[in-house]
Amino acid sequence: MAFYRQVGEVPPKRHTQFRKPDGGLFYEELMGEEGFSSDSTLLYHAGVPSAIVDSQVWGLPDLATVANHPLTPRHLKLHDLFTDTSKSNAVEDRRLILGNGDVRISYAVAEQPSPYYRNAIGDECVYVEKGSATVETVFGVLNAVEGDYVIIPRATTHRWLPGPDGVHAYCIEANSHIAPPKRYLSRYGQFLEHSPYCERDLHSSAEPFMVEGTDVEVLVKHRGSGPGGIVGSRMTYATHPFDVVGWDGCLYPYTFNVSDFEPITGRIHQPPPVHQVFEGYNFVVCNFVPRKVDYHPLSVPVPYYHSNVDSDEVMFYCGGDYEARKGSGIGLGSISLHPGGYAHGPQPSAIEASLGAERFEELAVMVDTFRPLELGEGGQAVDDGVYAWTWAGRRKP
């Protein structure tokens, strides 16, 4: 997404001398994707951004997964995962719900500031279900409120500072980059007229966040031989990573609030791609927002039964009342997992109940993956064990 911004002080020409008031040089860092062949940003540091004085092992939380076998649709109750959050932070206390080689979905409820953190595996898309947070980054400060997606590019040093009511964070961690769908963008990266959101809806830092300090510890998640090919390191930097006086480019963290998504509707039921908001390698992110529903005189507003033969579908219910799942026990804070190879759709009672509806007051975040998802320890801990049988109303004796 080539949306250029300049924040703070930068020299008139890139890769040229840029001096401090005392005559010393600022240190230029290029943060770029795909080996100098895609979007990038130049940051100007007071200290040397590569100067580390120590590196130790960071023991990551449990990232092991087990296969969804035998094949089963599941209902996972995320609000049962955390009871005492007074000592939790949004980085170290994430609990893995679902994952595969392309994406991991975790959940955290936190009241404490996180350590400084960098994900060198891929971009992160963190949905703020409840509460608020200040997200300090090497690019500046983001204010994240309920309903915000916080998009954090790979290898961005940052930390989470929860607001007075804490923060409930639904964390989508990619092994790739996360961006708006290509079909929403021109060949030069501008949002097109048919896109359900545009540049005006994206919010980034307005000024640098200059911090001085020495011997600053940063937790780094990176590739290695751990579960899922992921390990952690605890790196100590000689000077503070946030010693940036200015930057410019097209790669930076930003927020987008789900309330700014303009839903696409029609006379008959529209398929899930109209709800898409982001995409990564081998997965997409969609959101279902309050909207006017189908207005053909014989329309059936809830989804038809469908077999997504290429994907697993993960729906996180985070607001309103999701019409298609009435009678299944699903409520706010629930996840439904409908795996590929299984036809799924509304509860039978929900079909008749939806006829004649003019609006749905629902809010859900959906992730569709194109490789099968496995269950993490968090997902296993809050599986209700009965959702699979709710369409039939019984289980085989």
C-alpha positions in Angstrom: 0.0 0.0 0.0 2.1 2.9 -1.3 0.7 5.7 0.9 3.6 8.0 1.5 4.0 9.9 4.8 6.7 12.1 6.3 6.9 12.5 10.1 9.5 14.7 11.9 12.8 15.8 10.5 14.4 14.2 7.4 17.1 15.5 5.1 16.0 16.9 1.7 17.8 14.0 -0.1 17.9 10.3 1.0 21.2 8.6 1.8 22.9 12.0 2.4 24.5 13.5 5.4 22.0 14.5 8.1 23.6 16.1 11.1 22.6 16.7 14.7 22.9 20.2 16.3 26.3 19.2 17.8 27.6 18.3 14.3 27.4 14.5 14.7 25.5 12.4 12.1 22.1 10.9 12.6 22.1 7.2 11.6 19.8 6.3 8.7 18.0 2.9 8.8 16.1 1.5 5.8 13.2 -0.7 6.9 11.9 -2.4 3.8 10.1 -5.5 2.5 11.1 -8.1 -0.1 14.8 -7.3 -0.2 14.7 -3.6 -1.4 11.9 -4.5 -3.9 8.8 -3.3 -2.2 7.5 -0.7 0.3 10.0 0.8 2.7 10.6 3.6 5.1 13.8 5.5 6.1 14.2 6.2 9.8 16.8 8.6 11.3 18.3 7.5 14.7 20.4 9.4 17.2 22.2 6.2 18.1 23.4 3.2 16.1 20.3 1.0 15.5 22.3 -2.2 15.3 24.4 -1.7 18.5 23.5 -4.6 20.9 25.3 -5.4 24.1 23.6 -8.7 25.0 21.4 -11.4 23.6 19.7 -14.2 25.7 17.0 -16.8 25.1 13.4 -15.7 25.6 11.3 -18.6 26.6 8.1 -18.2 24.5 4.6 -19.2 25.8 3.3 -22.6 24.6 3.1 -22.5 20.8 2.5 -26.2 20.3 -0.6 -27.3 18.3 -2.6 -30.4 17.8 -4.5 -31.4 14.7 -8.3 -30.9 14.5 -8.7 -34.7 14.2 -11.2 -36.3 13.9 -12.6 -33.4 11.8 -14.9 -31.4 14.0 -16.5 -27.9 14.0 -15.7 -26.2 17.3 -16.9 -23.5 19.6 -14.2 -21.9 21.7 -15.1 -19.5 24.5 -12.3 -17.0 24.7 -13.7 -15.1 27.7 -13.0 -18.2 29.9 -9.3 -18.0 29.2 -8.4 -15.2 31.7 -9.6 -14.7 35.2 -6.9 -12.5 37.0 -5.4 -10.1 34.5 -3.8 -7.8 37.0 -0.3 -9.1 36.1 -0.8 -9.9 32.4 0.6 -8.0 29.4 -0.4 -8.1 25.8 2.8 -9.7 24.5 4.1 -12.4 27.0 0.7 -13.5 28.1 -0.9 -14.2 24.7 -2.5 -17.7 24.6 -2.5 -19.5 21.3 -5.9 -20.4 20.0 -5.4 -21.7 16.5 -2.5 -21.8 14.1 -0.8 -23.2 11.0 2.4 -22.5 9.0 0.9 -19.2 7.7 -0.9 -17.6 10.6 -1.4 -17.9 14.4 -4.4 -16.5 16.3 -3.9 -15.7 20.0 -5.9 -13.9 22.7 -4.8 -11.7 25.5 -6.4 -9.7 28.3 -3.9 -7.4 29.8 -3.7 -4.6 32.4 0.1 -4.2 32.6 2.6 -2.6 30.1 4.3 -5.1 27.9 8.0 -5.3 27.3 9.5 -3.8 24.2 8.7 -6.3 21.5 9.5 -7.1 17.8 7.9 -9.8 15.7 10.5 -10.8 13.0 8.3 -13.6 11.7 5.6 -11.5 10.0 3.2 -8.6 10.3 0.6 -8.5 13.2 -3.0 -7.5 13.0 -4.3 -7.0 16.5 -8.1 -6.3 17.0 -9.0 -4.4 20.1 -12.1 -6.2 21.3 -12.5 -4.2 24.5 -10.7 -1.4 26.4 -7.9 0.7 25.0 -4.2 0.9 24.7 -1.3 3.3 23.8 1.0 1.5 21.4 4.4 3.1 21.5 6.5 2.3 18.4 9.7 3.2 16.7 7.6 5.3 14.3 5.6 7.1 17.0 2.6 6.6 19.2 -0.7 5.0 18.2 -3.9 5.3 20.3 -5.9 2.1 20.0 -9.5 2.0 21.1 -12.3 -0.5 21.0 -12.9 -1.7 17.5 -9.5 -0.8 16.2 -7.3 -3.0 14.0 -3.7 -2.2 14.8 -1.5 -3.2 11.9 2.2 -3.6 12.9 4.7 -4.3 10.1 7.2 -7.1 10.6 10.2 -6.2 12.8 8.6 -3.0 14.2 9.8 -2.4 17.8 6.8 -1.5 20.0 5.1 -2.0 23.3 1.5 -2.1 24.6 0.4 0.2 27.4 -3.2 -0.8 28.4 -5.7 1.9 29.3 -7.5 2.2 32.6 -9.9 -0.6 31.8 -7.2 -2.9 30.3 -7.2 -4.2 26.8 -8.7 -7.4 25.3 -6.6 -8.1 22.2 -7.3 -10.6 19.4 -3.9 -11.1 17.8 -3.5 -12.3 14.2 0.2 -13.0 13.6 1.2 -13.7 10.0 4.3 -15.4 8.6 4.0 -12.8 5.8 2.8 -9.2 5.3 -0.7 -8.0 6.0 -2.3 -5.4 3.6 -5.6 -4.3 2.2 -6.9 -6.6 -0.6 -5.2 -5.9 -3.9 -8.6 -5.6 -5.6 -9.3 -2.5 -3.5 -6.1 -0.7 -4.8 -5.0 0.9 -8.0 -1.8 -0.3 -9.7 -0.1 2.5 -7.8 -1.5 1.7 -4.4 -4.4 4.2 -4.1 -7.7 2.9 -2.7 -10.3 2.6 -5.5 -13.9 3.9 -5.4 -15.4 0.5 -4.8 -13.3 -0.1 -1.7 -15.3 -0.2 1.6 -12.6 2.1 3.2 -9.9 4.5 2.1 -6.8 6.4 3.2 -8.8 8.8 5.3 -9.8 5.9 7.6 -6.2 5.0 8.4 -4.5 6.6 11.4 -0.8 6.6 12.1 1.5 8.7 14.3 1.6 12.4 13.7 5.0 13.0 15.2 8.1 11.1 16.3 8.3 9.6 19.8 11.9 10.4 20.7 13.1 8.4 23.8 16.6 8.3 25.2 18.1 5.5 27.3 20.7 2.9 27.4 20.8 -0.9 27.8 17.2 -1.3 26.6 15.8 -4.9 26.4 13.7 -5.9 23.4 11.9 -9.3 23.1 12.3 -10.6 19.6 10.2 -13.4 18.1 12.1 -14.9 15.1 12.6 -18.0 13.0 14.2 -21.1 14.6 13.7 -24.7 15.6 10.9 -24.2 18.1 7.2 -25.2 17.7 6.0 -23.8 14.4 9.6 -22.9 13.5 9.5 -20.0 16.0 11.9 -19.1 18.9 12.5 -16.0 21.0 15.5 -13.9 21.9 16.0 -11.2 24.5 18.2 -8.6 22.9 19.7 -5.6 24.8 20.4 -2.4 22.8 23.1 0.1 23.8 20.7 3.0 23.0 17.0 3.2 23.0 15.3 1.9 19.8 12.9 4.9 19.9 15.7 7.5 19.4 14.1 8.5 16.0 13.9 12.2 15.0 12.0 11.6 11.8 11.1 9.1 9.1 9.5 9.0 5.6 8.1 6.2 3.4 5.2 3.9 2.8 5.8 1.3 5.5 4.6 2.1 9.1 2.1 0.9 11.7 -1.5 2.3 11.6 -5.0 1.7 13.0 -8.3 1.2 11.3 -11.5 1.2 13.2 -14.1 -1.4 12.2 -16.9 1.3 12.4 -15.3 3.0 9.4 -15.9 -0.1 7.2 -18.7 0.7 4.8 -20.6 -2.6 4.2 -21.5 -3.7 0.7 -25.1 -5.0 0.5 -27.5 -6.3 -2.2 -31.0 -7.6 -2.9 -29.9 -11.2 -2.2 -27.2 -12.5 0.1 -23.7 -11.3 -0.6 -20.8 -13.8 -0.3 -18.1 -13.3 2.4 -15.5 -11.6 0.1 -17.6 -8.4 0.2 -16.7 -8.3 3.9 -12.9 -8.6 3.4 -10.7 -6.0 5.1 -7.1 -7.4 4.9 -5.1 -10.2 3.4 -1.9 -12.1 4.1 -0.2 -15.0 2.4 -2.7 -18.0 2.5 -5.3 -16.2 4.6 -7.8 -13.3 4.6 -9.4 -11.2 7.3 -13.1 -10.1 7.0 -15.4 -8.3 9.3 -19.2 -8.5 9.6 -20.6 -5.1 10.7 -24.0 -3.7 11.5 -25.7 -3.2 8.1 -28.9 -3.2 6.1 -29.5 -6.8 4.9 -30.9 -8.4 1.7 -34.0 -6.6 0.3 -35.3 -9.0 -2.4 -38.9 -9.8 -1.3 -38.1 -13.5 -0.9 -34.5 -13.0 0.4 -33.1 -15.3 3.1 -30.8 -12.9 5.0 -28.7 -15.4 6.9 -25.9 -17.3 5.0 -26.7 -20.3 2.9 -25.0 -23.6 3.8 -21.6 -23.7 2.2 -18.5 -25.9 1.8 -15.4 -23.9 1.6 -13.4 -26.7 0.1 -10.1 -24.7 0.2 -10.3 -23.1 3.6 -10.9 -23.2 7.3 -13.2 -20.4 8.6 -12.7 -18.8 12.0 -15.4 -16.4 13.3 -14.8 -14.2 16.4 -18.0 -12.8 17.7 -17.2 -9.4 19.3 -20.4 -7.3 19.2 -24.1 -7.3 18.7 -26.1 -10.5 18.0 -25.0 -12.8 15.3 -28.2 -14.1 13.6 -26.9 -17.2 12.0 -25.7 -18.8 15.3 -28.8 -18.4 17.4 -29.5 -21.6 19.3 -25.9 -22.8 19.3 -24.7 -21.3 22.6 -22.4 -18.9 20.8 -22.2 -15.4 22.3 -19.8 -12.5 22.7 -16.2 -13.7 23.0 -16.9 -16.9 21.2 -15.0 -18.4 18.3 -16.5 -20.8 15.8 -14.2 -23.0 13.8 -15.7 -24.5 10.6 -12.9 -26.6 9.0 -12.5 -27.3 5.3 -14.2 -30.5 4.3 -17.3 -29.8 6.4 -20.4 -28.1 5.1 -21.6 -25.4 7.5 -24.3 -22.7 7.8 -26.9 -21.3 10.0 -28.7 -23.1 12.8 -32.0 -24.3 11.3 -34.1 -22.2 13.6 -32.2 -19.1 12.6 -33.3 -19.3 8.9 -37.0 -18.8 9.5 -36.3 -16.3 12.3 -34.3 -14.1 9.8 -37.0 -13.8 7.2 -38.2 -10.2 6.8 -35.3 -8.7 8.7 -34.1 -5.3 7.5 -30.9 -5.0 9.6 -28.4 -7.2 11.4 -26.8 -5.6 14.4 -23.8 -7.9 14.5 -20.0 -7.5 14.8 -17.6 -10.3 14.0 -14.0 -10.7 12.8 -13.4 -13.6 10.4 -10.2 -15.3 9.4 -10.2 -17.7 6.5 -7.1 -19.8 6.0 -6.0 -21.9 3.0 -4.2 -24.5 5.1 -5.8 -26.4 7.9 -5.7 -24.9 11.3 -4.6 -26.8 14.4 -5.6 -26.1 18.0 -3.3 -24.3 20.4 -3.3 -24.8 24.1 -5.7 -21.9 24.6 -8.1 -23.3 22.1 -8.1 -26.7 23.6 -8.7 -25.2 27.1 -12.0 -23.5 26.1 -13.6 -25.9 23.6 -17.2 -26.4 24.7 -17.3 -29.9 23.3 -20.9 -29.8 22.1 -21.1 -27.3 19.3 -20.6 -29.9 16.6 -23.9 -31.6 17.4 -26.1 -28.5 17.5 -27.4 -28.7 13.9 -28.6 -32.3 14.5 -29.7 -31.6 18.1 -28.1 -34.8 19.3 -25.0 -36.9 19.2 -24.8 -40.5 18.0 -25.2 -42.7 21.1 
